[in-house]
Amino acid sequence: MTSRRHLLQLLAATPAVLGGAAFAQTRRAASAAAVSPWPTRPLKILVGFPGGSTPDLAARAIAEPLARLLGQPVVVENKPGASGNIAADLMAKSTDQHTIGVLINGNLTVAKMLNPATPFDPAKDFAPLSLIGVAPLVLVTVGSANGTTPTELLLWARNLGDKGNYGTPGNGTVGHLGMELIKSKTGIAAAHVPFPGNPQVVNALLGGQLQLALLPPGLALPHVKTGKLKVVGITSPVRSSLVPELPTLRSADVFGADLEIWTAAAAPATLPKPIVARLSAALVEAIRAPDTRQRLLNAGWQAVGTAPEGLANRMRADTGLLGGIIQMRGITAAS
């Protein structure tokens, strides 16, 4: 049997040498050899956060429909740690052609800018597959803040001066970078206090140790409804279908502070392009299915589903935005 290497060597010859019919036949044989059946075993989705986290829920929302479309089981495997970078690194180094990752903004954009020791480069080591879901962050104040409108609450926050504190789930997270962006646009001077996660941020807000925070809608709304927190606005440029009742920061004339959190699927950069194309198409179909859209909505995500180019464009745009904040404020993973 002719080996694939031999076929490729034959293709290096010119059609004139091989003869038209022989050349065409050789091309067809080489193509058949190059495109092997895929997937041949279960697909693994690595998630860099614990079970029950919003990225984990997004991965599990797409796993079942993706398995039906690909004809193989899809297994979600949690590898939490380093703000999702442990799972991202494992995925980037995978060579089995059956491992992908469900990652967040930071993993896919500014991970290496925040920490040069990060063992992967988002711009070089990932093959974008599809944007899964997006969500705004909600800028909240404590319930005792003076004011009710976004403009009044922003004035209260500015008047705190350097006596105010804001909390985030860690240095370099989107919540951290987003708050620094808002500070640059509003004159708020609150100091950053990092916590292990957003639940601890909420507890510190309710306990009076913090005055401000950017929170996912699902964590903010229950406490807004009881009056324990107040909403200044959401970070997306227009109202979100996730929280249609909440105003935007733009409604308080805070322009240029537009930001969303998002989760997306990516593969190792070494994954063959035909597999990337098939995976992306299957992901888009799975994400946009009505039942999946509802599951993502329940998990706090507005479903999207994009071609690889769409995700690549979003990665570049957010790298520019978040990278600008990092440089302007001198932020590092440890700062």
N, C-alpha and C positions, 0 to 999 in steps of 0.2 A: 504494500500500500504506500502511496506517495505521502511523505511526511509534510506537515504544514510548513516546515522550514524550506523543504525542497520546492514546494509550491510558490513560496514567496521569492525564492531565488529565480524560479522560472518567470515570475512576473517582472523581475528586474530586466529581463530581456525585452527587446522591442517587438511590437506586433509583426514587423517585417521579417524578423528572424524566425518567429514561431509560426507565422502564417495566420491569417485572420481567424479562421475557424478554430485552430488550435489555441490561439490566444484567448478567444472568448470562452472556450471550454475550461481553460486553466483558471481564468478569473472566477468562473462560477464555482469551481472546485475549491479555490482558495477562500472564497467568501463562506462557503458551507463549513469549511474547517475552522474559520475564525469565529463564527457565531455558534457557540455551543449552547446546549439547553441550559436555561436559567430561569428560576432558582432550582437547585437540585436537592436542597435540604431546608430546614426551617430558617427563617430570617430573624436576626436578633436586632432589637432596638435598644441601644444603651441610653440611659437617662442619668444625668448627673445630680439628681436630687432624690430625696426619699419618696417612698410610696405615699400618695395622697397630696403631693405637691402639684402645683398647676402644670408644670412640664410633664410630670408623670401621668396626670389625668389626660393630657393631650395625647401622649403616646398610646395610652390604653384605649382612647376613643377611636384612634385610627387603626389599631392592630387587627381587630376582627374583620373590618371591611377590606383591609389590605390583604389579609390572608385569603379571603375569598377570591380576590382578583388575581393573586399570584399563584394560587393552588398549592400553597405550602403554609404550615403554621407560622405565626409571627409571635415571638416571645419578647416581652419587655423585661429588661434586666437593669436594676437600679445600681448605680455605682456613684453614690454621693460623695461630695468632697470638693474643696477648692473652688467653690462657686460654680460647680459643673465642669471644671476643667479636667478632672480626673477621667470622667467618661469621654470627654472630647478628645483627650490624648489617646485613650485606648482605641477609640473609633478611628482616629487618624492613622494609627499604626496597624490597623487590621488588614490582613491580606487574604482573608477567606472569601471575599466577594459576597458575603451574606451578613455583614454587620453594618448597620447605619446608626446614626445618633439623632435623638431629638434634643436640640440645644436651644439656648436662649441668646438674646442680643450679645451679651458680653463675650460668650464663648466664640461667637462668629464674627466679632468685630474688633474689639480693643483689648483682648486678653493679653497680647504680647506688648502692647503699648503700656499697659498698667504694670506689667512685670516682665522684664526682658528675659527672665529665667523660665518663662512659660515654655514647655517642651514642644509646642506646636505653633505654627504660624497660620492664622485663619485665612490669610490671603493666598497661601500656597498649598496647604495640606488638606483642604476640604473641597469636595465636589458638591456644590449646592444642589438640592433636590426640589424642595418646595417650602414656601412659607405656609405654616399651618394655621396660626391664629394670632391676632393682635388684641391689645387691650390698652386703654389709657391708664395712667396713674391718677389718683385723687389726692390733691393737696388739701390736707385737713388741719384744723387747729383744735385745741382743747375746747370743750363746751363752754368754758368760762370766758372765752375771748370776747372782747367788746366788738359788737357789730353783728349784722345779719347778712349783708350783701357781700359779694366778692370784693368790691372796692373797699368797704369798711374793714373787712377782715385783713386785707393786705396792709392797710394803714396801721392796724393794731400790731401786725407782725413786724412792720418796719420800726414802729415805736418801741418794740422790745429792745432794740439795739443789740449789743453783745451779751445781754442777759438771757437771751432766748437760746433754746437748744432744739435741734431736730434730730430724729432718729432714722436709721436705715438698717437693712439687713447685712451691712458690711461695706468695707472700703471698696470703691470701684464698681459697686453695683449700679444698676440703672437708677435706683432710688437715690443713691448718693450723687451721681453725676447729674441727674435731673434737678435735684435741689440746688446744686451749685449753679446750674444754668438759670434757674428761677431767681436765685440770689443776685446773679449778675444783671438780670433784667428788672429787678424790683427795688433793689437797695436793702433787702432784708439781710441782716448780719448774724443770724442764728448760727451757733457752733454745731459741728457734726458730732454725733455720738453713735458709734456703731454697735449693733447688737447681733447675736447669732442668727436671728431670723425676724420676719415681720410680726409674728405673734408676740414676741418680746417687746417690739416697738409699740404695739398697741397697748400692752400692759403698762409700759412706761408712760404713755400718753394719759391713760386713765388714772395712773397713780400720781401724775403731776410732775414727773421728772423731765418730761418733754413738753414742748408747746406746739410743735409742727412736725409733719411727716408727709411723705408721698407714699400712699398705700394702694395695693390692688383694690378694685371696687368691692370684691367679695368680702374683704376684711373691714373695709371702711363703713359700708352701708348699715350693717346691724347697729353700730354705735352711733351713726348719724341719726338713725330713726328714733333712738332713745334719747337723743339730745346730748349725749356724752361727748360727741365730736361735732364740729361744724365743717362744712365744705366751702372751700374757697373756689375751687374749680378743677376740671380735669385737664390733663396735659395734651390731649389730642386737639387738632385744629378745629374740628367740628364735633358736635354732640355724638356720643357713642350709643349704638343700639344696646350695648350692655347696660348702660345707665342713662337712658334717654332723659331722665328728669334732672340730671346734674348739669350745671352751666360749665362752659369752657373758661380757661384762664383768659382767653382772648376777649371774653365778655367784660373782663375787668381791665382791658387794654394791655394785657401782658403778651405782647407779640414777640415771636422769635423763641418762645419757650416750648415749642411743639415737640412732643416726644411720646412714643408708645413703647410698651414692653411687647415682645413677641417671642414666639417659639417656632422653630423650623426644623426640617429634616435635612440632614447632610450625610454624605458618604466620604470614604477616603478618596483623596485626589487620584489614586491609582485605579479606581474602579473604571472598567472599560466604558467608553461612551455609549455603546448600545444598551448596556445594563442601566446606566444613569438615565437614559431616555425612557426606558421601560418603567423603571422605578418611579420616576417623576410623574409620568402619565397615570400610573396606578394610584399614586398618592393624591394627585389632583382629583381623580374620580372618587376616591375614598373620602377625602376631606369635604368635598362639595355635596356628598349624598345627604339628603334631608335628615336622616337619623343621626349621622355623624355631626352635622352642624348643630343639632340640638344638644348632643352630648358635650360638644365643645363649649356651647353657650352655657350649659349647666356648670362647666368647669371654670368659667370665667374668661373664655376666649371667643372672639368674633372670628368665625371661620373665614379663611381666605382661599388657599390653594393656588399655587403659581407654578409656572415653568421654571426650570433652573435659572434662566436669565432674569426672571422677576425677583427671585431671592438674591441673586448676585447683585442686582441693582440696589436692593434694600440694604444689603451688607455694605456696599460702598458708601451709600448715603449716610448710614448710621455711623460708619467708621469716621467719616468726615465730621459729623456733628459731635459725637461723643469724644472723638480724638481732640477736637478743638477745645472742649471743656477741660480735658485732661491737661492739655498744654497751658491753657489760660490760667488754671487754678493750681498747676503743679501737683496734680494728684497721682499717687502711686497706689499699688495694692496694699501698702502698709501705712499710707498716710491718713 
